[in-house]
Amino acid sequence: MINIQRSNIRMTPDSKRVVARYFVPGGKERAVLIINNILELPPEENKRYLQHVLTRFSGRHRSITKLLNSHCEKIFQDTEFSPALTLSQEQKLLIGAFFTMEYSIESAAFFNPSIVENPDQYGVMEGEKKVIISFRAVGEGHISSLVFREGIIDKNNQLTLMPPRNNIVDLPDTIQRFVYEKDKFIQKMKEMKLSERINSLISDALPEKFNYGELRKHLEQCAAVTDNSAIDKESISQVMWLAKSHYELSFSMDSPVSERVIFPVSYREQKGIEDVRFVRFSDNDGNIKFYGTYTAYDGTAILPKIIETEDFYRFAISPLHGLTVQNKGMALFPRLINGRYAMLARIDGRNNYLMMSNDIHVWPEKAVMVHSPVYPWEFIQVGNCGSPIETRKGWLVLTHGVGPMRQYCLGAVLLDLKNPAKLIGRLKEPLMIPNEEEREGYVPNVVYSCGGMLHGDSIVLPYALSDYCSSFAVIPLNPLLDELV
């Protein structure tokens, strides 16, 4: 019997946590009218309105004047507005305020967590471990962002969360300085089935490695030599959004983990950064890096992406490439297997597959099905609940299964350590079923996780309750392994 200890902790949405978003109320013409209205204000009136804004909102955001300045510059760029006279700093800030709105990042839901060891273990007692838990936060319009909390697991596997110091949320600086590799970029363009002429023009002119600025300049040259057809224009636009899907983020070094939020940046993820599965990855030389695979969503289509960090201050984000990178729920193994990267995926939406590659960003090989529905509680579909956990008996994969009434349950399977394409054990009955306290929420009858971790002789598993809030459970390892037959 597996004695699972569910926690009474509930991590619920907090509407007080807000970010300042760029906001355009209407089209270009309306925006220009608003700007001209502001510029017609007498200096004292401008100053009075600005002071009102700063008094009410400066305590809710880090560096609000920096934000307002950047939004002023952005609206000038987007509207191609050039003021006739030099503007005062007060005018620029007030213009920025009119094109800014607060967005409550987690007002609707706080769910689908994953947990990894904190790279900073300073000050822990024997048997303790600092951890970082990532969550999918959802606000108005169902826009998903990535947020974090810090915690400590003690020697008895009890998790204590450190509450945020305040409600201020820190947004990172976005840096479009990614260096692209030509062969990978061209491969992704081919997968997108763009105009052959644009593919050829770009492929012929680009060097083996290039940056965002070089690509943008070349695309402008491509636009000048094409016949301006709708197909070519759309292809150039698609190449640009592909380029913008690669970027870097940098947080202030004085911002606590719990204040950092990764909000959608690129067009392809404008509706959400969904279900990040973080893993602590160790290479053959013992170097540690944290990877998070996730689904970018633009409101219509998805794009599988990967986020990389060593310290949770600086992040590099890019798309995953390859014909088998086509669906949600991808989870990396925590180390190389036989010298190669390995990843679980649900390519067809119903079964778990194993993918192997020599390059963590490119997955060109055919995937192998390793786990499919067998029991009624998983007949609709199965999937992983985070990265595999290495144990003495094999790779333990926590799974989800969907059964009657679209109920999501948690399960587990065991894969061979040397050959993870070989399934060597699975649970006949669910590991966790949503109980009466867990089944009510935005999406009823769901328990779900994006990753647990091994601590001592137990698995500490953060999990979501019906797509609304989150909790934690402790699962004893050995009784679980004994049940995997």
N, C-alpha and C positions, 0 to 999 in steps of 0.2 A: 504493500500500500504506500502511496506517495502522499506524505503529509505536507500539503502546501500551506504556507502561512501568508494569508492575505493581510496587507497593512490597512489600518484605518485612515492613513494619510489620503487626502484628496487634494490634488493640484487642480484648481478650478480657474476658469477664465477671469481675468482682471481687467475691467474696462478702463481703469485709470492709466494703463500703460499705453502711451500714444507716441506716434512719430509725426514729424512735420513733412507732409508730402507736397510735391509740386502739383499745382491745381490750376487748370485753365477753364473758366466758366463760359463755355461757348467756343466759337471759332476765332479765327484770326482777326476778323473785323471787330468783333465784340471786344476782344482783348485790347486792341488799339484804342477803342473808345474809352475803356477803363483807364488805360495809361494816360491818355490826354486829359481825362477828368482829374486825375491825381496831379498832373503837372500844372493845372490851372488853379490849384489851391494856393492861397497866400502862404508864405513861409511859416508863419506862426500857427496856421491851421494844420499844415502838414506836420509840424513838430508836435502839436497837441495830439493828433491821431496816432502818430508813431509812439509817443510816450504811453498812450493807452495800451497799445499792442504790447510793448515791452514790459509794462507793469503786469499785465495779465498772463503773459506767456513765457517770459524769460525763465521763470522758475520751473517750467515744465519741460525744458529742452536744453541740451548742451549747446553752447555757442549759437544762440538763436540768430544773432546778427550775421554770422557767417552763412547760415541757411538762407536768410532773407536776401543777402547779397547774391548768392548763387542762383536763387530763383528769379531775381531781377535780371541777371545776365541771361538766364535761359529763356525768359519770355521775350526779351529783346531779340535773341537769336531765332526763336521759333516764329516770331511775327515779322522779322527783318525790320524792326523799328530802330531808327537812328534819330535820337533827340537832336533838335536844332541847336540847343545850348548845352553847355556842360552842366550836369546835374549835381546837386549837393548830395552828401552821404544820406541825409534824412530823406530826400526824395527817393533815392534808390532803395532804401530799406522799406519805405512805405509801399512802393511798387511791389517789392518782393512779398510783402505781407498780404497784398490782395491776390497774389498768385500762390498762396500757401494754404493748406488745410491740415487740420489734425486728423489722424487716422488711428483708431483704437485697434492695435494689432491682434489682441487676443480676446476681444469682446464676445465672440461667439463660441470659440472652442479652444481647448488646450490639450492636445492629444498626440497619439502615435509617437511615443518616446523611444529613444535609444540611449544606452549608457556605455561610457568608456572610462578607462583610468585617466585621471587628470595628469598631464605631463609634469605638473608641479606637485611633488609629494613632500615638500618641506614641512616639518613640524608634526607629522603623523606619529601616533603611538604604535607600539608593536601590535600587529594584527589588524590595524586600521588601513583604510585606503581612501584617498580622496578621489572623487569621481566627478565627471561632467555629464549631465543629462541634457540631451537635445529634445525639443518638442516642436511639433507643428502647431503654430498659432494661427487662428483664423478670425478675421474681423468682417466688417461690412462688405457685402458683395462677394463673400467667400474667397477672399484673397489670402493665400497661405504664405506665412513667412517662417523663418527658422529662429528659434530662441533657445536660450540655455539657462540651466541652473547648476549650482555647485552643491555637492553633498559629501558626506563622509560615511563610509560603511565601517562599523566597529567589528570587533572580533566575534561578536555574536550574530553577525550578518544583519544588524539593524541599521537602517539608512536614516540619517539625519540630514535634512535639507537646510541650506543656508538661505534665508529669505532675502530678496533684493533689498538693498539699503534704502532705496526710495523708488519712486515711480518713473524716474528719468530713464529714458531709453537711448542708447548710443548707436547711431548709424555710422557705418564705416565710410572711409574715403574709397571711391571707386577709381581704379587705375586701369586705363585701357592701354597697357604696354605689353600685352601678351606677345610672345614670339611664336609664330606659327611655323610648323613644318609642312613644306609644300605637298609631300606625298599624302599625308593624312588629310590635309585640307581638301585636296583634289578628290580624294576617295569619298569624303563626306558630300562634296558637291555632286558626284556621280550618283550617290545614294538618293539625293534629293531630286534627281532627274531634271536638271535645269537645261536651259538652251544649250545645244551642242556648240553653237558659235561662241557663246560666253565662256563655256568650259574651255574651249580651245584658246581663246584670247588670253584668259587668265593663266592657263597652264603654260603657254609659250613664253609669257613675259615675266612671271614671278621667279625670284631666286629660290634656292633650296630652303632658305629660312627668311622670313620677312615679318615686319611688325604691322600694327594696325594702321599707322599713318601711311606706310608704303602701299598697303592694300587699298586704302581709301583713294589715294592718288591714282592708282592704276585703274580702279573702277570708274573714276571720272573720265579717264582717257578712253576706256571701253565705251562708255556712254556716248562719247563724241564721235566714234568711228562706226557705230552701229546705225541701222536705219530707223532707230527709235521705235521699233515695233513693240507691241504690248508684251510679247513673249520675252524679248530681250530686256525690257524695262523691269518686268517682274523678276527675271532671273538675277539681274544686278541687285535688286532690292533683297532677294533671298540670300545672296552671297553676303550682303552687308549685315543682315541679322545673324547669319552664321558667325561672322567675325565678332559681332557684339556679344555672342554667347560665350566668348572667351574673355575673362576679365580677372582682375585681382582686387581684393579688398584688404583694407588695413584699418584696424581699430586703434583708438588712442590707448597708450600703454597704461593710463591711469583709470581705465574703465573696467569695473568688475565684470566677470563672465556673465552674471545674471542681468547686466544692463545691455549686453550686446544683442543686436538683432540683425539678421541678414534678410532684408526685404527684397522682393523681386527687382532686378536691375534691367535685364535684357528683355526685348519685346517678347521672345518666345516663352518667357516665364512670367509674363505680366499678371497672370491670374494665380500663380502660385509656385512655391518651392515645396514640393509635397514629399512627405514620408522619407526623410533622410535616414539612412542606415549607416551609422558611423562604426568604424572598426579601427582598433589599434593594430597597425601593420608593422611587422618586423621583417627586414630583409635579411639576406644571408650573411651580411656583415654586422648584424645587430642594430642597424640604424632604425629608428622608430619614426613613423609618420602616421597621421590619422587621415583616413579617407572616409568620405561620406558619399554614397551613391544616392541619387534622388531623381524625382520626376519633375521636370519643368513643364508647366501647363499654360497655354496662352488663351484658354477659353474654348478652344476647338481641338487642338492637337497636342500631343505630348512629345517631349524630347528628353531622353535619358541623359543625365549629366553626372559629373563627379566633382566633389569639392575636396581640396587637399590642404592640410595645415600641419605644422609641427608644434604650434604653441597656442592656438585658438585666438591669436591676435591678427595674424596675417593668413589670408586664404587665397588659393588659386582655384578658379572655377572654369570648367570647359566641358564641351559635349563628349559623350562616349561615341566611338565610331564602330562600324561593323554591321553587316547585314543581320546578325542575330540580336543586335541591340534594338529591340523593337517594342518592348512593353514595359510594364511597371515592375517594381519589386525586385530589383537587383541587389545582391549582397555579396561582397567580397570575402574570400577566405582571409584569415589574419596573417598568413605567410605564404611564401612560394611553395608549390607542390611539384616535386621533380623538376625544380628550376623554372617553373612557369606560374603565372598568375592564374587563379581560379575564381570563378564567380557563379553564384546561383542566379537563375532568372526564370521568369514565368512567361516565356516567349509567346505561347498560344493563349494565354489568359486562364489556363486551367491546370497545367501540370508544372512541376519543378524540373528545370533543366540545369545541367552543368556546362559551363563554358570555360575554355582554356585559351590562354594567349601568352605570347612573349612580351606584349606591350600592354600596360594597364589601360591605355586609352583606346586601343584598337582591338576589336574582337571579330576577326574575319572567319574563323573556323566554324564548322557545323557543330551545334550544341547537341548534347546527349540527354535524353529524358532519364531522370533518376527517381522520380517520385510522382505517382499519379493517384487519383482518388480510388479507394477500395471500399471504405466503410460509409454507411449512410450519412454520418455527420460531416462528410467531406465530398459528397457526390457532385456538388456544383463546381467546386474548384478547391485546389490547394495552393499554398504559397509559403514562402519563408517568412519568419518573423525576426529577421536580422542575420548577421553573419554567423557562420558555423563556429562552434566552440570546441576546441581541441580537448579530448579526454583520453584516458588510458585505453578505452575500448573503441574509440573512433571519433569521427566528427559528429558532434551533436548539433542537430539543426532543429530549432524551435520552429514550428509551422503554424499556419492557420488553415482551417477547413471550413467550408461554407456548406450548410445542409438545409433541411426543411425550414421554411419561414425565413429564409436568408439569415439564419443564425450563424455568427462567426464564433468558432471555438478554437482554442489553442491545442496543438498536438506536438509531436516530436518524432523525428526519424534519426537513424544513425547511419553514417556513411563510412566506408573503409578509409583508414588513415592514409594509406599509400595510393589507393585508387578510389577517390571519392565518387566515381561514376557507379560504384557498386553499393547498393542499398543493403545493409546487413541487419537492420532492425527498425521497427515502427510501433507506435502505440495503437492498440485496437480501439481504445476508448479515448475521448478527449482528455487532455491534461487539465484544462480549465474551461468551464462553461459559464457564460454570464449569469450570475445569480440575481436574485430579486433586487438587490441594491445597485447592480451594475447594468441592468438591461434597459434602463430608461435614459434617453438622450437624443441628440440630433439624429443619429441613426440607431434605432433600437436594436437590442439583442446582439451586441458586438463586444468582444474583448479582442484586443489587437496590440501587437508590439512591433517595434522596429529594431529591437536588439537588447539582449541581456548580457551579463558578464559573470564569469566564474570567480567566486571569492571563497577561498578555503574549500570546504566540502559542499558548497551550495551555489546555486545560481540566483543572483539577484536580478529580478526581472521587473522593469517598469512597464506598465501596460495601460492602454487606453480603455475607457469605459464608454461604449456607445458613442464614439466620436464627439464627446463633450469635455470630459476631464480625464485625469490620469491618477493612477495609484501604483503600488509596488507589491510584489510578492517574492517570497523566498522559497525556492524549490530545492530540496535535498538531492544532491547529484546521484549518489549510489543507488537509492531506491528507484530513481528514474531510469538509470542505465539497466537495472535488473528487469524492468518492465518492457524494455525495447527488444522485442523478439521478432 
